[in-house]
């Protein structure tokens, strides 16, 4: 499991004015939630860079007040105009206590539909799973080696390790192979010709 180290600073003052003051100093207000405590701290955007701006799922090792907390990034808020990070919430991992996280979906194999000229269209890039920290995974896989033109793979097709529960309905599509317009046109043009050939054979047989 990939882990990003985040060096945080403790803070004892809270509220809007305190948060604004932190942001002016280039720091971001943060909270670490655990089973029976809440820690208020601040971090820098540089600390969060490899945790937030990535398609991968990663854990955070938050260092604050002389202690380390293995966490997931539970929530993140962005400024509506500048898109800068303005607040983050971490959730500390507690052995045996289930949590919910979003992990990316990866493909295994090569689709015969894609080989046949189709285009793979991914409609779901991440799925929410429920598990304990002992069973947490950074990605899930779905096999597309039998995915033909016009068909889809769904949540129920995911390869699920032990201890993982997917929170999305099993019928939800993950990806499908779209039939290209050129191929549809070619098939449409071939259909009348095939019908004429069959009709011609029928007439010849009657004669």
N, C-alpha and C positions, 0 to 999 in steps of 0.2 A: 504494500500500500504506500503510495506516494504521500509524503508529509512535508508541509511547509512550516518553517520556524517563524513565529511572530513574536517580536520583542515588544511587550506592552509596558506601559507605565500606569501605576496605580493612580486613582484620583479620588478625592474625598468630597469635592463640590459637584453638585448636579444642577440640572435645570437648564432652561433655554440660554440664559446669559453665559453660563459656564461653558456650555457646549459651543456657543458662538466664539467664545474666547479661545477655546482649544483649536477650532478650525482656522482662526486667524493665525495661529502659531504653526499651522501646517499639520495638525494632528486630528484624528478622527475619534469621536466618542465611541466606546465599545462596552459591551456587557457580556460577562461569562456566566451562563446559567448552569448550575449543577443540581444534583439531587436535593440538596438541602441548603444551598447558599447562592448568593449572587455577588459577583465581583465587578466593580466598575473600574474601567481602565481606559486608556487611549492608545491608538496605534497610528502608524503612518501609512499612506497609500502605497509607498514602496514595499512595506511589509506584506500588503495584501495583493500585490500585483500578480504573483504566481498562483495565488489561491482563487482569485476572482476572474481574471481575464484568461481563462483557459477552458477548453471543452471537456477537460478531464475532471474526474472527481478526486479531490485530495483532502486529507485531514490536516488540521492545524495543531502545531505544538506551541501553545501560547505560554510564554515566559513572563510572569508578572509577580512582583513582591517576593522574589526568591523561590517561587514554586513553579512547576510546569504542569500544564493541563492539556491532555490530548482531547481535541474538540473537533466538531464539525461546524461549518459556517451555516448557522441556522437561518439568518435573515440579513439582508443588506438593503440599505436605502440610498438612492441616488438623488442628487439635486435635479429638479425638473427642467432647469434651463442649461446648466453647465454640464450635467451628467457626472459630476464629481461624486465620490462616495461621501456620504454625510453621517452614516451611522451603521454599525455592524453588531450583530448578536451572535455569540458563540454558544454551543451546547457541549458541555463536558461529557465525555463518554464514561459511563458507569457500567462495569462488568455485570452482565445479567439483566440489565435494564434495556428494553427495546426502544429503538428510535426509528424515525422515518427520514430517509434521505433520497435525493434524486441522483441516479447514476446513469451514465451514457449507455446507449445500445450500440454494439459493434456487430458487423456481419462476418459470417464464416462461409467459405466456399465461393464459387462463381455461379451466378444465375444463368441457366440455359436460355432464359428469355432475353437477357441482356446480350448473350452471344448471338441470338437470333435477330438482333437489331433493336430491341426494346431499350427503354431508359428506366433505370432504377430510381424511383421517387420515394424518398424517406419522409414519412409524415410524422414520425415520433422519434426524436433524438435522445430523449431521456425518459426514464420511468421512475416512479416513486416506489421504493421498497421499504419493508419493515423488517428489522432484524436486531439482534443484540450486537454489541461491539465485537464479540468474538467471531461472528459470522459475516461481518461487513465486507463487501466487495467493492472494487472501484469501477466495475463495468459488468454488463451482462451481454451474452452472445445469442444470436439467432442464425440458424443455418439457412442459407438461400440457395444451396446447391441443387434444389429441385424446383426452384421458383420459375414458373413459365410465364410467357406473355399473357398479360391481362389478369394475373393472379396476385395475391398478397400474402405476406406473412403477418401473423397477429401476436398479441401478447401471449396467448396460450402456446405459441411455438417457441418461446424463449427457453433457453437452457438454464434451469434454476438449480444452483447449489443448495445443499441442505441448509435449513435455517433461514431461507430467504422467502418472504411473502411479497408478491407484487400487489400494489394497491389499485391498479388499473384493471378495468374489465377485460376478460380474456379475449373477447371478440374485437377489441380495438386494433385497427391496422397499425403496423409499424412501418411497412414499406410495400410497394407494389411495383410491378414492371409495366410501364405504360407502353401501349402500342403506338409507334410513330405514325404521324399523319400520312407519310408517304407509303407506309406499309398498308394502312387502312385503305388508301386509294387504290393501291395495286390489287388488294383482295377484292375490293368492290368491282374493279374492272374485270377481274377474272371470273367472277360469279356469273354474269350474263353469258359469257362465252362458254362456260361449262354447261349452263342450262341449254344453250342452243345445240351443243354437241350431243347432249343426252336426247333432246327432242329429235335431232336428225337421225340418230341411231334407232329411235322408236319408229319413225316413218319408214326407214329402210327395212325394218323388220316386218312391218305390216305389208310392204310391197312384196 
